[in-house]
Amino acid sequence: MSDVPKAVLYYNSASIWSFVVLLTLEEKGYGKDELDLKAVDLGTQPLDSTKIAEVLSHSTAKGENFGPKFLRINSKATVPTLVVPLDKSLSVEIESRYKAITESKAIVEFLDKSRSPLSHTHTTSDAPAPILTPATIDFTATCKVIIEDLLHSDDADPNKLLYMNARDEESLRALADSLIPLMKGKVDALNHCLSDAQAGNVRASEKVVKFWTSKKEAAQMLLEVYEKAKVPEAELDANAKAHRAEFFKVAKAAWEVGLVHVLTKLNELIIAPYALGEQYSIADPHLTAWLATLILLAGGDANDNGNVAIEKLGKHIGSNLVLSKVVASEAPRTDAERTSARTKLGLYWDTVRERPSWKKVYGNRVNLDLYQKRWR
């Protein structure tokens, strides 16, 4: 069995979309012998904490995802990335050929189709392999809206919401304290890549050099705002004032307009208790990981119940977020029912936190390195 080619999942313990794939692996019942997990150092180190904002911001960057070796696998330098042996090269008698799947949506779809009672994967797992893809046209369309139009839209981008998670000078100072190491590490890693290319130490195409340069410039702009976060506005020069004002403008739009639109649509669209009702579907790993990130960025905790979690998220966003509330069976009619009423997103949060996949991947701490050790 050890000679049979296996898939390799490249992931990172601070990548939100890595959680999506790991949840899917558990839901589909994949065995440890079917794929390997390889951590890619994006410039973050996991912390012993249930606060995902801390996990995302703690940094000793290497930027392995920007290196030529990883870029040959995934030119977008993103994780998760799943490298899989082609179906006709699974035998130990022939040379294996591989393909890389670089989008979490495509990875989840691939994993859903690849393990079933009829699949040909080499595995010792006897766990059930439920089909996550919806069986009806209507539910398939709903899944597409949830995953593609909402969760993976620019308005819902969890990285943007992390980097722009400050709308006043006090919160900017706090954000800068946590993110300066990350941004410095990212800039340093990209500078190293560019210097190696210029010195001829690595072979990099013009396209790759432009990619590195654009990423560096974007990180540098954020770093400049963070590094001056503790300087009173009156003491900033005109250029720095303009950069800070633009930062707050973008942050306000991201949290109070774009995200409000996404959350409102999700709360209307999902059926509950899961995205499509009673059955867990292909939309749920995406929604679970994304919602967990937003709640924790808003100061919530992985152990908060649905009412508390959504309330904290609402307070962090501000008065623009108004989500309709329901009870499990019908709209609340009495004062007691109104008090205990939950949003559909709150009900969803309570439901997914009880699943074995959540408990195994997240557990009591957001730390994928621990999960990797359990997977081996």
RODO-2510 file (C-alpha; in nm, 4 decimals, decimal comma):
residues 376
     n   res          X          Y          Z
     1     m     0,0000     0,0000     0,0000
     2     s     0,2853     0,2413     0,0745
     3     d     0,4008     0,2241    -0,2900
     4     v     0,0661     0,3352    -0,4275
     5     p     0,0758     0,7056    -0,5257
     6     k    -0,1262     0,9271    -0,2929
     7     a    -0,2784     1,2702    -0,3115
     8     v    -0,1046     1,5518    -0,1253
     9     l    -0,2918     1,8367     0,0403
    10     y    -0,0867     2,1544     0,0784
    11     y    -0,2422     2,3624     0,3554
    12     n    -0,1667     2,6207     0,6209
    13     s    -0,2890     2,6533     0,9780
    14     a    -0,4010     3,0130     0,9169
    15     s    -0,5737     2,9531     0,5839
    16     i    -0,9496     2,9716     0,6230
    17     w    -1,0096     2,7710     0,3079
    18     s    -0,7802     2,4947     0,4360
    19     f    -1,0401     2,4333     0,7059
    20     v    -1,2998     2,3811     0,4324
    21     v    -1,1035     2,0925     0,2831
    22     l    -1,0206     1,9333     0,6183
    23     l    -1,3863     1,9400     0,7189
    24     t    -1,4709     1,7737     0,3874
    25     l    -1,2130     1,4992     0,4411
    26     e    -1,3794     1,4148     0,7724
    27     e    -1,7333     1,4327     0,6378
    28     k    -1,6454     1,2033     0,3473
    29     g    -1,4641     0,9506     0,5661
    30     y    -1,1284     0,9563     0,3882
    31     g    -0,8645     0,7320     0,5404
    32     k    -0,5172     0,8364     0,6525
    33     d    -0,3705     0,6145     0,3819
    34     e    -0,5383     0,8087     0,0990
    35     l    -0,3487     1,1361     0,1153
    36     d    -0,0662     1,3211     0,2862
    37     l    -0,0897     1,6604     0,4514
    38     k     0,1948     1,9062     0,3938
    39     a     0,2047     2,2407     0,5750
    40     v     0,3124     2,5411     0,3686
    41     d     0,4645     2,8298     0,5663
    42     l     0,2762     3,1373     0,4471
    43     g     0,4237     3,3519     0,7200
    44     t     0,2000     3,2460     1,0072
    45     q     0,2417     3,0170     1,3039
    46     p    -0,0518     2,8587     1,4867
    47     l    -0,1121     2,9626     1,8451
    48     d    -0,2605     2,7718     2,1365
    49     s    -0,5792     2,9721     2,1224
    50     t    -0,9425     2,9622     2,0180
    51     k    -0,9030     3,3148     1,8820
    52     i    -0,8531     3,2840     1,5097
    53     a    -0,7540     3,6515     1,4793
    54     e    -0,4463     3,5721     1,6877
    55     v    -0,3730     3,2626     1,4820
    56     l    -0,3948     3,4631     1,1623
    57     s    -0,1747     3,7447     1,2826
    58     h     0,1156     3,5708     1,4584
    59     s     0,4067     3,5539     1,2171
    60     t     0,7583     3,4310     1,1531
    61     a     0,7288     3,4409     0,7759
    62     k     0,9040     3,2180     0,5300
    63     g     0,6589     3,2752     0,2470
    64     e     0,7064     2,9274     0,1005
    65     n     0,3963     2,9757    -0,1131
    66     f     0,5801     3,2447    -0,3133
    67     g     0,8834     3,0279    -0,3816
    68     p     0,9446     2,8942    -0,7344
    69     k     0,8944     2,5349    -0,6188
    70     f     0,5411     2,5967    -0,4932
    71     l     0,4558     2,8288    -0,7813
    72     r     0,5210     2,5395    -1,0180
    73     i     0,2392     2,3589    -0,8381
    74     n     0,0082     2,6570    -0,8007
    75     s     0,0891     2,9768    -0,9893
    76     k    -0,1507     3,1735    -0,7674
    77     a     0,0529     3,0896    -0,4540
    78     t    -0,2583     2,9931    -0,2589
    79     v    -0,3571     2,7159    -0,0244
    80     p    -0,5246     2,4784    -0,0038
    81     t    -0,3856     2,3024    -0,3076
    82     l    -0,4565     1,9352    -0,3704
    83     v    -0,2166     1,7406    -0,5918
    84     v    -0,3730     1,4153    -0,7066
    85     p    -0,2466     1,1220    -0,9139
    86     l    -0,4345     1,0770    -1,2374
    87     d    -0,6765     0,7864    -1,2453
    88     k    -0,4787     0,5861    -1,5021
    89     s    -0,1528     0,6159    -1,3093
    90     l    -0,2611     0,4726    -0,9725
    91     s    -0,0798     0,1448    -1,0250
    92     v     0,2638     0,0875    -0,8743
    93     e     0,3743    -0,0642    -1,2076
    94     i     0,3561     0,2606    -1,4061
    95     e     0,4977     0,6096    -1,3638
    96     s     0,2546     0,8317    -1,1772
    97     r     0,1194     1,1499    -1,3286
    98     y    -0,0419     1,4244    -1,1235
    99     k    -0,2633     1,7306    -1,1495
   100     a    -0,3049     2,0198    -0,9077
   101     i    -0,6448     2,1463    -0,7944
   102     t    -0,6015     2,4986    -0,6644
   103     e    -0,9477     2,6246    -0,5647
   104     s    -1,1189     2,5070    -0,2466
   105     k    -1,4521     2,4802    -0,4281
   106     a    -1,3025     2,2481    -0,6900
   107     i    -1,1153     2,0497    -0,4239
   108     v    -1,4345     1,9875    -0,2261
   109     e    -1,6187     1,8803    -0,5411
   110     f    -1,3336     1,6461    -0,6326
   111     l    -1,3254     1,4911    -0,2847
   112     d    -1,7012     1,4456    -0,2882
   113     k    -1,6959     1,2617    -0,6215
   114     s    -1,3803     1,0600    -0,5523
   115     r    -1,4960     0,8652    -0,2489
   116     s    -1,8141     0,6641    -0,2845
   117     p    -1,9113     0,2954    -0,2758
   118     l    -1,8067     0,2862    -0,6428
   119     s    -1,4764     0,4731    -0,6112
   120     h    -1,1445     0,3142    -0,7008
   121     t    -0,9263     0,4838    -0,4413
   122     h    -0,6852     0,2689    -0,2397
   123     t    -0,8113     0,2959     0,1169
   124     t    -0,8588     0,0975     0,4324
   125     s    -1,1283     0,3328     0,5608
   126     d    -1,4649     0,1747     0,6239
   127     a    -1,6286     0,5055     0,7226
   128     p    -1,9472     0,6057     0,5409
   129     a    -1,9046     0,8159     0,2272
   130     p    -2,2157     1,0350     0,2110
   131     i    -2,2816     1,2225    -0,1105
   132     l    -2,2607     1,5954    -0,0404
   133     t    -2,3628     1,7207    -0,3836
   134     p    -2,7339     1,8161    -0,3889
   135     a    -2,9680     1,5795    -0,5686
   136     t    -3,2000     1,8455    -0,7128
   137     i    -3,1517     2,1253    -0,9635
   138     d    -3,2927     2,3831    -0,7221
   139     f    -3,0587     2,2867    -0,4380
   140     t    -2,7641     2,2775    -0,6787
   141     a    -2,8458     2,6335    -0,7819
   142     t    -2,8763     2,7390    -0,4174
   143     c    -2,5367     2,5848    -0,3411
   144     k    -2,3828     2,7783    -0,6275
   145     v    -2,5206     3,1057    -0,4950
   146     i    -2,3994     3,0332    -0,1398
   147     i    -2,0507     2,9191    -0,2383
   148     e    -1,9642     3,1208    -0,5479
   149     d    -2,1794     3,4328    -0,5376
   150     l    -2,1590     3,4932    -0,1630
   151     l    -1,8864     3,3135     0,0336
   152     h    -1,6162     3,3401    -0,2332
   153     s    -1,7090     3,6919    -0,3415
   154     d    -1,4858     3,9938    -0,2853
   155     d    -1,7339     4,1249    -0,0272
   156     a    -1,6892     3,8076     0,1795
   157     d    -1,3092     3,7798     0,1471
   158     p    -1,1925     3,6842     0,4997
   159     n    -0,8364     3,8012     0,4371
   160     k    -0,9539     4,1475     0,3357
   161     l    -1,1781     4,1618     0,6425
   162     l    -0,8829     4,0654     0,8606
   163     y    -0,6438     4,3200     0,7112
   164     m    -0,9108     4,5940     0,7238
   165     n    -1,0475     4,5057     1,0680
   166     a    -1,0198     4,8601     1,2044
   167     r    -1,2457     5,1600     1,1509
   168     d    -1,1036     5,4073     1,4011
   169     e    -0,7625     5,5006     1,5375
   170     e    -0,7910     5,2875     1,8532
   171     s    -0,8802     4,9691     1,6677
   172     l    -0,6131     5,0451     1,4059
   173     r    -0,3463     5,0558     1,6766
   174     a    -0,4602     4,7177     1,8076
   175     l    -0,4735     4,5693     1,4581
   176     a    -0,1291     4,7029     1,3747
   177     d     0,0231     4,5422     1,6828
   178     s    -0,0949     4,2024     1,5661
   179     l    -0,0420     4,2348     1,1904
   180     i     0,2891     4,4204     1,1572
   181     p     0,4915     4,0974     1,2032
   182     l     0,2805     3,9245     0,9376
   183     m     0,3163     4,2036     0,6834
   184     k     0,6864     4,2495     0,7506
   185     g     0,7403     3,8787     0,7031
   186     k     0,5427     3,8823     0,3791
   187     v     0,7374     4,1783     0,2410
   188     d     1,0697     4,0234     0,3467
   189     a     0,9806     3,6914     0,1840
   190     l     0,8867     3,8602    -0,1423
   191     n     1,1991     4,0769    -0,1351
   192     h     1,4023     3,7596    -0,0950
   193     c     1,2310     3,6021    -0,3963
   194     l     1,2934     3,9120    -0,6079
   195     s     1,6574     3,9390    -0,4976
   196     d     1,7213     3,5720    -0,5783
   197     a     1,5684     3,6189    -0,9227
   198     q     1,7749     3,9295    -0,9914
   199     a     2,0958     3,7569    -0,8774
   200     g     2,0213     3,4525    -1,0888
   201     n     1,9970     3,2224    -0,7864
   202     v     1,6541     3,1048    -0,9025
   203     r     1,4948     3,0909    -1,2440
   204     a     1,1803     3,3033    -1,2532
   205     s     0,9825     3,4106    -1,5566
   206     e     0,8843     3,7707    -1,6159
   207     k     0,5285     3,6753    -1,5213
   208     v     0,6420     3,5384    -1,1851
   209     v     0,8548     3,8465    -1,1130
   210     k     0,5557     4,0709    -1,1862
   211     f     0,3430     3,8540    -0,9581
   212     w     0,5947     3,8853    -0,6744
   213     t     0,6201     4,2603    -0,7287
   214     s     0,2435     4,3183    -0,7185
   215     k     0,2058     4,1129    -0,4014
   216     k     0,4924     4,2986    -0,2372
   217     e     0,3482     4,6392    -0,3264
   218     a     0,0079     4,5471    -0,1817
   219     a     0,1632     4,4213     0,1428
   220     q     0,3909     4,7248     0,1638
   221     m     0,0965     4,9648     0,1414
   222     l    -0,0768     4,7959     0,4338
   223     l     0,2468     4,7811     0,6297
   224     e     0,2978     5,1560     0,5921
   225     v    -0,0460     5,2223     0,7414
   226     y     0,0120     4,9773     1,0281
   227     e     0,3575     5,1126     1,1116
   228     k     0,2179     5,4650     1,1561
   229     a    -0,0903     5,3544     1,3480
   230     k     0,0361     5,4967     1,6775
   231     v     0,1170     5,8355     1,5276
   232     p    -0,1610     6,0899     1,6024
   233     e    -0,3352     6,2059     1,2870
   234     a    -0,2239     6,5655     1,3477
   235     e     0,1382     6,4533     1,3265
   236     l     0,1053     6,2619     1,0012
   237     d     0,2267     6,4104     0,6762
   238     a    -0,0235     6,4646     0,3966
   239     n     0,0607     6,1367     0,2249
   240     a     0,0219     5,9291     0,5416
   241     k    -0,3051     6,1072     0,6260
   242     a    -0,4403     6,0215     0,2833
   243     h    -0,3371     5,6570     0,3198
   244     r    -0,5027     5,6293     0,6616
   245     a    -0,8218     5,7962     0,5388
   246     e    -0,8358     5,5599     0,2420
   247     f    -0,7767     5,2630     0,4729
   248     f    -1,0703     5,3635     0,6960
   249     k    -1,2897     5,4248     0,3925
   250     v    -1,2186     5,0780     0,2529
   251     a    -1,2539     4,9157     0,5958
   252     k    -1,5883     5,0816     0,6590
   253     a    -1,7192     4,9715     0,3211
   254     a    -1,5900     4,6172     0,3728
   255     w    -1,7416     4,5626     0,7171
   256     e    -2,0513     4,7827     0,7066
   257     v    -2,1644     4,7456     0,3457
   258     g    -2,0167     4,4466     0,1642
   259     l    -2,0198     4,2052     0,4561
   260     v    -2,3671     4,3182     0,5663
   261     h    -2,4957     4,2331     0,2196
   262     v    -2,3399     3,8855     0,2325
   263     l    -2,4655     3,8049     0,5837
   264     t    -2,8164     3,9301     0,5097
   265     k    -2,8395     3,7211     0,1940
   266     l    -2,7026     3,4130     0,3710
   267     n    -2,9486     3,4463     0,6571
   268     e    -3,2311     3,4678     0,4040
   269     l    -3,1047     3,1919     0,1767
   270     i    -3,0020     2,9085     0,4085
   271     i    -3,2821     2,6821     0,5215
   272     a    -3,1356     2,5635     0,8561
   273     p    -3,0318     2,3749     1,0518
   274     y    -2,7785     2,3249     0,7662
   275     a    -2,7446     2,5335     0,4534
   276     l    -2,9976     2,3237     0,2597
   277     g    -3,2068     2,2045     0,5519
   278     e    -3,1753     1,8759     0,7367
   279     q    -2,9012     1,7236     0,5216
   280     y    -2,5355     1,8313     0,5325
   281     s    -2,4272     1,9374     0,1832
   282     i    -2,1318     2,0562    -0,0194
   283     a    -2,2084     2,4151     0,0840
   284     d    -2,1618     2,3473     0,4547
   285     p    -1,7814     2,3108     0,4828
   286     h    -1,7463     2,6481     0,3091
   287     l    -2,0071     2,8190     0,5265
   288     t    -1,8786     2,6639     0,8489
   289     a    -1,5179     2,7753     0,8021
   290     w    -1,6128     3,1204     0,6762
   291     l    -1,8656     3,1921     0,9524
   292     a    -1,6217     3,0717     1,2196
   293     t    -1,3641     3,3175     1,0901
   294     l    -1,6033     3,6113     1,0893
   295     i    -1,7324     3,5398     1,4391
   296     l    -1,3834     3,5099     1,5802
   297     l    -1,2578     3,8210     1,4000
   298     a    -1,5496     4,0046     1,5600
   299     g    -1,4300     3,9042     1,9081
   300     g    -1,6406     3,5917     1,9419
   301     d    -1,5235     3,2547     2,0605
   302     a    -1,5486     2,9099     1,9066
   303     n    -1,7429     2,8011     2,2150
   304     d    -2,0054     3,0795     2,1968
   305     n    -2,3601     2,9625     2,1329
   306     g    -2,5419     3,0848     1,8245
   307     n    -2,7248     3,3750     1,9882
   308     v    -2,4095     3,5078     2,1529
   309     a    -2,1905     3,4566     1,8464
   310     i    -2,4231     3,6401     1,6079
   311     e    -2,4833     3,9144     1,8650
   312     k    -2,1076     3,9759     1,8933
   313     l    -2,0778     3,9801     1,5153
   314     g    -2,3624     4,2303     1,4918
   315     k    -2,2104     4,4621     1,7526
   316     h    -1,8749     4,4516     1,5758
   317     i    -2,0297     4,5413     1,2411
   318     g    -2,2657     4,8065     1,3753
   319     s    -2,6275     4,9046     1,3290
   320     n    -2,6257     4,8270     0,9554
   321     l    -2,6676     4,4540     1,0233
   322     v    -3,0254     4,3496     1,0922
   323     l    -3,0921     3,9766     1,0605
   324     s    -3,4416     3,8329     1,0847
   325     k    -3,4978     3,5840     1,3659
   326     v    -3,6884     3,2566     1,3644
   327     v    -3,7531     2,9645     1,5945
   328     a    -3,7090     2,6053     1,4877
   329     s    -4,0712     2,5475     1,3875
   330     e    -4,2354     2,8848     1,3264
   331     a    -4,2052     3,2568     1,3911
   332     p    -4,2078     3,3523     1,7636
   333     r    -4,5413     3,4683     1,8967
   334     t    -4,4894     3,5128     2,2708
   335     d    -4,2428     3,7379     2,4519
   336     a    -4,0538     3,4303     2,5734
   337     e    -4,0292     3,2968     2,2213
   338     r    -3,9053     3,6320     2,0928
   339     t    -3,6368     3,6403     2,3601
   340     s    -3,5066     3,2963     2,2678
   341     a    -3,5503     3,3387     1,8931
   342     r    -3,2399     3,2791     1,6844
   343     t    -3,1294     3,3903     1,3447
   344     k    -3,0878     3,1104     1,0941
   345     l    -2,7139     3,1763     1,1032
   346     g    -2,7187     3,1397     1,4817
   347     l    -2,9082     2,8117     1,4554
   348     y    -2,6609     2,6998     1,1899
   349     w    -2,3638     2,7840     1,4151
   350     d    -2,5095     2,5793     1,7019
   351     t    -2,5727     2,2848     1,4710
   352     v    -2,2361     2,2581     1,2941
   353     r    -2,0391     2,2896     1,6194
   354     e    -2,1924     1,9592     1,7290
   355     r    -2,0710     1,7643     1,4269
   356     p    -1,7804     1,5197     1,4689
   357     s    -1,5967     1,6910     1,1805
   358     w    -1,5977     2,0240     1,3667
   359     k    -1,4784     1,8649     1,6886
   360     k    -1,1963     1,6805     1,5154
   361     v    -1,0722     1,9645     1,2949
   362     y    -1,1272     2,2551     1,5323
   363     g    -1,1494     2,0827     1,8687
   364     n    -1,0953     2,3236     2,1543
   365     r    -0,8193     2,5101     1,9742
   366     v    -0,7670     2,6420     1,6240
   367     n    -0,4481     2,4545     1,5440
   368     l    -0,4160     2,2521     1,2261
   369     d    -0,0684     2,1298     1,3146
   370     l    -0,2290     1,9215     1,5884
   371     y    -0,4767     1,7933     1,3337
   372     q    -0,1945     1,6985     1,0984
   373     k    -0,0343     1,4910     1,3735
   374     r    -0,3646     1,3156     1,4413
   375     w    -0,4047     1,2489     1,0679
   376     r    -0,0680     1,0717     1,0394
***
